[in-house]
């Protein structure tokens, strides 16, 4: 029996331009962009003081969906 061919999407050792490590700044920009997106789609995710409460809001929504 022959061994399966490697997937063309598999990473090989050494430099690969598809492999990218996000910097702290890039991670922070992505985090805030996600929160802005959540706040735009779900206005209830922002509390009365204008602070993002998205994590608690999404957990609550997930529990409501499960019921």
MOPAC internal coordinates of N, CA, C and O (Angstrom, degrees):
PM7 1SCF
backbone

  N    0.0000 0     0.00 0     0.00 0    0    0    0
  C    1.4397 1     0.00 0     0.00 0    1    0    0
  C    1.5301 1   108.83 1     0.00 0    2    1    0
  O    1.2310 1   120.01 1   -41.93 1    3    2    1
  N    1.3119 1   117.59 1   138.07 1    3    2    1
  C    1.4661 1   121.03 1  -179.35 1    5    3    2
  C    1.5257 1   110.25 1   -87.15 1    6    5    3
  O    1.2310 1   121.64 1   -29.31 1    7    6    5
  N    1.3136 1   114.47 1   150.69 1    7    6    5
  C    1.4623 1   118.14 1   178.15 1    9    7    6
  C    1.5294 1   109.16 1   -78.49 1   10    9    7
  O    1.2310 1   120.24 1   -30.90 1   11   10    9
  N    1.3309 1   117.15 1   149.10 1   11   10    9
  C    1.4681 1   119.21 1  -178.45 1   13   11   10
  C    1.5242 1   111.36 1   -67.18 1   14   13   11
  O    1.2310 1   120.97 1   -31.15 1   15   14   13
  N    1.3234 1   115.76 1   148.85 1   15   14   13
  C    1.4533 1   120.43 1   177.82 1   17   15   14
  C    1.5283 1   109.12 1   -70.03 1   18   17   15
  O    1.2310 1   120.25 1   -34.71 1   19   18   17
  N    1.3249 1   117.12 1   145.29 1   19   18   17
  C    1.4622 1   118.39 1   178.05 1   21   19   18
  C    1.5262 1   110.18 1   -67.35 1   22   21   19
  O    1.2310 1   121.59 1   -32.81 1   23   22   21
  N    1.3010 1   114.56 1   147.19 1   23   22   21
  C    1.4564 1   120.89 1   178.23 1   25   23   22
  C    1.5295 1   108.43 1   -68.86 1   26   25   23
  O    1.2310 1   120.02 1   -43.42 1   27   26   25
  N    1.3107 1   117.56 1   136.58 1   27   26   25
  C    1.4687 1   120.75 1  -178.97 1   29   27   26
  C    1.5183 1   111.52 1   -65.77 1   30   29   27
  O    1.2310 1   119.64 1   162.12 1   31   30   29
  N    1.3170 1   118.30 1   -17.88 1   31   30   29
  C    1.4526 1   121.59 1   179.79 1   33   31   30
  C    1.5125 1   113.28 1   -86.42 1   34   33   31
  O    1.2310 1   119.51 1   175.27 1   35   34   33
  N    1.3249 1   118.55 1    -4.73 1   35   34   33
  C    1.4617 1   120.88 1  -178.47 1   37   35   34
  C    1.5221 1   110.25 1   -72.67 1   38   37   35
  O    1.2310 1   121.29 1   -36.38 1   39   38   37
  N    1.3193 1   115.14 1   143.62 1   39   38   37
  C    1.4599 1   120.07 1   177.37 1   41   39   38
  C    1.5186 1   110.11 1   -81.09 1   42   41   39
  O    1.2310 1   121.53 1   -36.83 1   43   42   41
  N    1.2957 1   114.68 1   143.17 1   43   42   41
  C    1.4550 1   120.92 1   174.25 1   45   43   42
  C    1.5208 1   108.19 1  -107.77 1   46   45   43
  O    1.2310 1   120.46 1   -20.12 1   47   46   45
  N    1.3203 1   116.73 1   159.88 1   47   46   45
  C    1.4588 1   120.13 1   177.94 1   49   47   46
  C    1.5162 1   109.95 1   -61.36 1   50   49   47
  O    1.2310 1   121.26 1   -32.12 1   51   50   49
  N    1.3246 1   115.19 1   147.88 1   51   50   49
  C    1.4606 1   120.24 1   179.14 1   53   51   50
  C    1.5173 1   111.76 1   100.65 1   54   53   51
  O    1.2310 1   120.85 1     6.79 1   55   54   53
  N    1.3148 1   115.97 1  -173.21 1   55   54   53
  C    1.4586 1   122.33 1  -176.91 1   57   55   54
  C    1.5214 1   110.97 1   -66.81 1   58   57   55
  O    1.2310 1   121.08 1   -45.89 1   59   58   57
  N    1.3152 1   115.54 1   134.11 1   59   58   57
  C    1.4565 1   121.82 1   175.77 1   61   59   58
  C    1.5247 1   106.61 1  -140.79 1   62   61   59
  O    1.2310 1   119.65 1   -59.98 1   63   62   61
  N    1.3236 1   118.27 1   120.02 1   63   62   61
  C    1.4682 1   120.21 1  -176.28 1   65   63   62
  C    1.5295 1   113.46 1   -63.54 1   66   65   63
  O    1.2310 1   119.45 1   161.87 1   67   66   65
  N    1.3316 1   118.66 1   -18.13 1   67   66   65
  C    1.4612 1   120.72 1   178.81 1   69   67   66
  C    1.5206 1   111.80 1   -77.56 1   70   69   67
  O    1.2310 1   120.51 1   160.76 1   71   70   69
  N    1.3178 1   116.63 1   -19.24 1   71   70   69
  C    1.4609 1   121.24 1  -178.12 1   73   71   70
  C    1.5217 1   108.30 1   -85.18 1   74   73   71
  O    1.2310 1   120.39 1   -55.79 1   75   74   73
  N    1.3232 1   116.86 1   124.21 1   75   74   73
  C    1.4683 1   120.48 1  -177.49 1   77   75   74
  C    1.5226 1   108.87 1  -138.84 1   78   77   75
  O    1.2310 1   120.66 1   -46.59 1   79   78   77
  N    1.3073 1   116.34 1   133.41 1   79   78   77
  C    1.4625 1   121.85 1   175.28 1   81   79   78
  C    1.5183 1   106.57 1  -103.46 1   82   81   79
  O    1.2310 1   120.79 1   -58.60 1   83   82   81
  N    1.3296 1   116.09 1   121.40 1   83   82   81
  C    1.4533 1   120.10 1  -178.03 1   85   83   82
  C    1.5145 1   111.00 1   -73.21 1   86   85   83
  O    1.2310 1   121.18 1   -41.91 1   87   86   85
  N    1.3314 1   115.35 1   138.09 1   87   86   85
  C    1.4607 1   120.40 1   176.48 1   89   87   86
  C    1.5299 1   108.52 1   -76.78 1   90   89   87
  O    1.2310 1   120.64 1   -12.39 1   91   90   89
  N    1.3178 1   116.38 1   167.61 1   91   90   89
  C    1.4606 1   121.10 1   178.18 1   93   91   90
  C    1.5198 1   109.97 1   -59.36 1   94   93   91
  O    1.2310 1   120.56 1   137.73 1   95   94   93
  N    1.3189 1   116.54 1   -42.27 1   95   94   93
  C    1.4708 1   120.51 1  -179.51 1   97   95   94
  C    1.5268 1   111.22 1   -62.52 1   98   97   95
  O    1.2310 1   120.09 1   137.43 1   99   98   97
  N    1.3282 1   117.43 1   -42.57 1   99   98   97
  C    1.4620 1   121.05 1   179.02 1  101   99   98
  C    1.5274 1   110.98 1   -64.14 1  102  101   99
  O    1.2310 1   120.34 1   140.03 1  103  102  101
  N    1.3228 1   116.95 1   -39.97 1  103  102  101
  C    1.4647 1   120.95 1   178.20 1  105  103  102
  C    1.5163 1   110.85 1   -63.88 1  106  105  103
  O    1.2310 1   120.50 1   136.87 1  107  106  105
  N    1.3268 1   116.65 1   -43.13 1  107  106  105
  C    1.4575 1   120.55 1  -179.81 1  109  107  106
  C    1.5325 1   111.05 1   -65.15 1  110  109  107
  O    1.2310 1   120.21 1   137.26 1  111  110  109
  N    1.3310 1   117.20 1   -42.74 1  111  110  109
  C    1.4666 1   119.85 1   178.26 1  113  111  110
  C    1.5248 1   110.70 1   -61.81 1  114  113  111
  O    1.2310 1   120.11 1   139.67 1  115  114  113
  N    1.3151 1   117.40 1   -40.33 1  115  114  113
  C    1.4616 1   120.83 1   178.16 1  117  115  114
  C    1.5155 1   112.08 1   -65.68 1  118  117  115
  O    1.2310 1   120.53 1   140.49 1  119  118  117
  N    1.3342 1   116.60 1   -39.51 1  119  118  117
  C    1.4672 1   121.68 1   178.76 1  121  119  118
  C    1.5182 1   110.38 1   -61.49 1  122  121  119
  O    1.2310 1   120.56 1   130.83 1  123  122  121
  N    1.3416 1   116.54 1   -49.17 1  123  122  121
  C    1.4685 1   119.92 1  -177.79 1  125  123  122
  C    1.5230 1   111.12 1   -69.16 1  126  125  123
  O    1.2310 1   119.74 1   146.25 1  127  126  125
  N    1.3082 1   118.11 1   -33.75 1  127  126  125
  C    1.4640 1   120.63 1   176.44 1  129  127  126
  C    1.5225 1   110.54 1   -64.63 1  130  129  127
  O    1.2310 1   120.44 1   140.81 1  131  130  129
  N    1.3269 1   116.77 1   -39.19 1  131  130  129
  C    1.4622 1   120.61 1   177.73 1  133  131  130
  C    1.5199 1   110.78 1   -65.07 1  134  133  131
  O    1.2310 1   120.14 1   137.16 1  135  134  133
  N    1.3335 1   117.33 1   -42.84 1  135  134  133
  C    1.4651 1   119.88 1   178.60 1  137  135  134
  C    1.5197 1   111.42 1   -63.80 1  138  137  135
  O    1.2310 1   120.01 1   138.73 1  139  138  137
  N    1.3290 1   117.58 1   -41.27 1  139  138  137
  C    1.4621 1   120.28 1   177.81 1  141  139  138
  C    1.5224 1   110.99 1   -62.57 1  142  141  139
  O    1.2310 1   120.57 1   141.16 1  143  142  141
  N    1.3142 1   116.51 1   -38.84 1  143  142  141
  C    1.4574 1   120.86 1   178.37 1  145  143  142
  C    1.5234 1   110.81 1   -64.33 1  146  145  143
  O    1.2310 1   120.53 1   136.57 1  147  146  145
  N    1.3269 1   116.59 1   -43.43 1  147  146  145
  C    1.4636 1   120.84 1   179.12 1  149  147  146
  C    1.5203 1   110.10 1   -64.19 1  150  149  147
  O    1.2310 1   120.21 1   136.02 1  151  150  149
  N    1.3267 1   117.21 1   -43.98 1  151  150  149
  C    1.4688 1   121.11 1  -179.52 1  153  151  150
  C    1.5241 1   111.02 1   -63.94 1  154  153  151
  O    1.2310 1   120.10 1   144.52 1  155  154  153
  N    1.3269 1   117.42 1   -35.48 1  155  154  153
  C    1.4677 1   120.39 1   179.06 1  157  155  154
  C    1.5250 1   111.34 1   -69.34 1  158  157  155
  O    1.2310 1   120.51 1   141.71 1  159  158  157
  N    1.3302 1   116.64 1   -38.29 1  159  158  157
  C    1.4700 1   119.95 1  -178.30 1  161  159  158
  C    1.5189 1   112.74 1   -81.88 1  162  161  159
  O    1.2310 1   120.51 1   147.42 1  163  162  161
  N    1.3307 1   116.63 1   -32.58 1  163  162  161
  C    1.4624 1   121.91 1  -176.74 1  165  163  162
  C    1.5288 1   109.54 1  -128.00 1  166  165  163
  O    1.2310 1   119.39 1   -92.38 1  167  166  165
  N    1.3193 1   118.78 1    87.62 1  167  166  165
  C    1.4704 1   120.73 1  -178.54 1  169  167  166
  C    1.5319 1   113.04 1   -57.39 1  170  169  167
  O    1.2310 1   119.34 1   154.55 1  171  170  169
  N    1.3133 1   118.86 1   -25.45 1  171  170  169
  C    1.4692 1   121.85 1   178.77 1  173  171  170
  C    1.5263 1   111.83 1   -68.80 1  174  173  171
  O    1.2310 1   120.16 1   169.89 1  175  174  173
  N    1.3086 1   117.29 1   -10.11 1  175  174  173
  C    1.4603 1   120.53 1  -178.89 1  177  175  174
  C    1.5296 1   111.96 1   -78.54 1  178  177  175
  O    1.2310 1   120.21 1   174.02 1  179  178  177
  N    1.3357 1   117.20 1    -5.98 1  179  178  177
  C    1.4611 1   121.70 1   179.03 1  181  179  178
  C    1.5181 1   107.76 1  -110.86 1  182  181  179
  O    1.2310 1   120.41 1   -50.15 1  183  182  181
  N    1.3369 1   116.82 1   129.85 1  183  182  181
  C    1.4646 1   119.07 1  -177.80 1  185  183  182
  C    1.5275 1   111.12 1   -78.63 1  186  185  183
  O    1.2310 1   120.49 1    -0.04 1  187  186  185
  N    1.3306 1   116.67 1   179.96 1  187  186  185
  C    1.4618 1   122.87 1  -174.90 1  189  187  186
  C    1.5270 1   112.66 1   -62.70 1  190  189  187
  O    1.2310 1   119.71 1   154.89 1  191  190  189
  N    1.3119 1   118.15 1   -25.11 1  191  190  189
  C    1.4596 1   121.85 1  -178.91 1  193  191  190
  C    1.5266 1   112.00 1   -89.42 1  194  193  191
  O    1.2310 1   120.04 1  -178.10 1  195  194  193
  N    1.3195 1   117.53 1     1.90 1  195  194  193
  C    1.4568 1   121.34 1   179.27 1  197  195  194
  C    1.5108 1   113.96 1    85.34 1  198  197  195
  O    1.2310 1   120.49 1  -172.30 1  199  198  197
  N    1.3389 1   116.66 1     7.70 1  199  198  197
  C    1.4630 1   119.45 1   179.13 1  201  199  198
  C    1.5191 1   108.96 1   -86.85 1  202  201  199
  O    1.2310 1   121.45 1   -30.41 1  203  202  201
  N    1.3163 1   114.84 1   149.59 1  203  202  201
  C    1.4572 1   119.60 1   178.92 1  205  203  202
  C    1.5187 1   109.66 1   -76.59 1  206  205  203
  O    1.2310 1   121.22 1   -52.09 1  207  206  205
  N    1.2931 1   115.27 1   127.91 1  207  206  205
  C    1.4631 1   121.49 1   176.24 1  209  207  206
  C    1.5250 1   108.20 1  -120.02 1  210  209  207
  O    1.2310 1   120.50 1  -148.40 1  211  210  209
  N    1.3025 1   116.65 1    31.60 1  211  210  209
  C    1.4539 1   122.69 1  -169.56 1  213  211  210
  C    1.5201 1   113.41 1   -59.88 1  214  213  211
  O    1.2310 1   119.63 1   140.04 1  215  214  213
  N    1.3161 1   118.31 1   -39.96 1  215  214  213
  C    1.4621 1   120.05 1  -175.86 1  217  215  214
  C    1.5266 1   110.12 1   -63.22 1  218  217  215
  O    1.2310 1   120.54 1   130.39 1  219  218  217
  N    1.3255 1   116.58 1   -49.61 1  219  218  217
  C    1.4657 1   120.14 1   178.73 1  221  219  218
  C    1.5268 1   110.44 1   -62.83 1  222  221  219
  O    1.2310 1   120.47 1   138.48 1  223  222  221
  N    1.3313 1   116.71 1   -41.52 1  223  222  221
  C    1.4520 1   121.45 1  -178.94 1  225  223  222
  C    1.5215 1   110.93 1   -61.61 1  226  225  223
  O    1.2310 1   120.17 1   133.60 1  227  226  225
  N    1.3309 1   117.28 1   -46.40 1  227  226  225
  C    1.4639 1   120.27 1  -177.84 1  229  227  226
  C    1.5208 1   111.66 1   -68.81 1  230  229  227
  O    1.2310 1   119.93 1   144.74 1  231  230  229
  N    1.3270 1   117.73 1   -35.26 1  231  230  229
  C    1.4705 1   119.50 1   175.68 1  233  231  230
  C    1.5139 1   110.34 1   -62.47 1  234  233  231
  O    1.2310 1   120.86 1   138.25 1  235  234  233
  N    1.3429 1   115.95 1   -41.75 1  235  234  233
  C    1.4622 1   120.41 1  -179.54 1  237  235  234
  C    1.5245 1   109.51 1   -64.55 1  238  237  235
  O    1.2310 1   120.36 1   137.06 1  239  238  237
  N    1.3244 1   116.91 1   -42.94 1  239  238  237
  C    1.4743 1   120.39 1   179.43 1  241  239  238
  C    1.5269 1   110.69 1   -62.78 1  242  241  239
  O    1.2310 1   120.14 1   140.18 1  243  242  241
  N    1.3219 1   117.33 1   -39.82 1  243  242  241
  C    1.4616 1   121.25 1  -179.47 1  245  243  242
  C    1.5230 1   110.61 1   -63.74 1  246  245  243
  O    1.2310 1   120.84 1   137.89 1  247  246  245
  N    1.3443 1   116.00 1   -42.11 1  247  246  245
  C    1.4640 1   119.48 1   178.71 1  249  247  246
  C    1.5195 1   111.02 1   -65.13 1  250  249  247
  O    1.2310 1   120.22 1   140.74 1  251  250  249
  N    1.3343 1   117.19 1   -39.26 1  251  250  249
  C    1.4796 1   120.77 1   178.87 1  253  251  250
  C    1.5210 1   110.91 1   -64.71 1  254  253  251
  O    1.2310 1   119.82 1   141.78 1  255  254  253
  N    1.3223 1   117.95 1   -38.22 1  255  254  253
  C    1.4602 1   121.32 1   178.58 1  257  255  254
  C    1.5220 1   111.38 1   -66.11 1  258  257  255
  O    1.2310 1   120.61 1   143.99 1  259  258  257
  N    1.3300 1   116.44 1   -36.01 1  259  258  257
  C    1.4624 1   120.96 1  -177.03 1  261  259  258
  C    1.5278 1   112.09 1   -67.89 1  262  261  259
  O    1.2310 1   121.06 1   154.09 1  263  262  261
  N    1.3213 1   115.58 1   -25.91 1  263  262  261
  C    1.4843 1   118.76 1  -178.32 1  265  263  262
  C    1.4856 1   113.47 1   -75.35 1  266  265  263
  O    1.2310 1   120.10 1   180.00 1  267  266  265

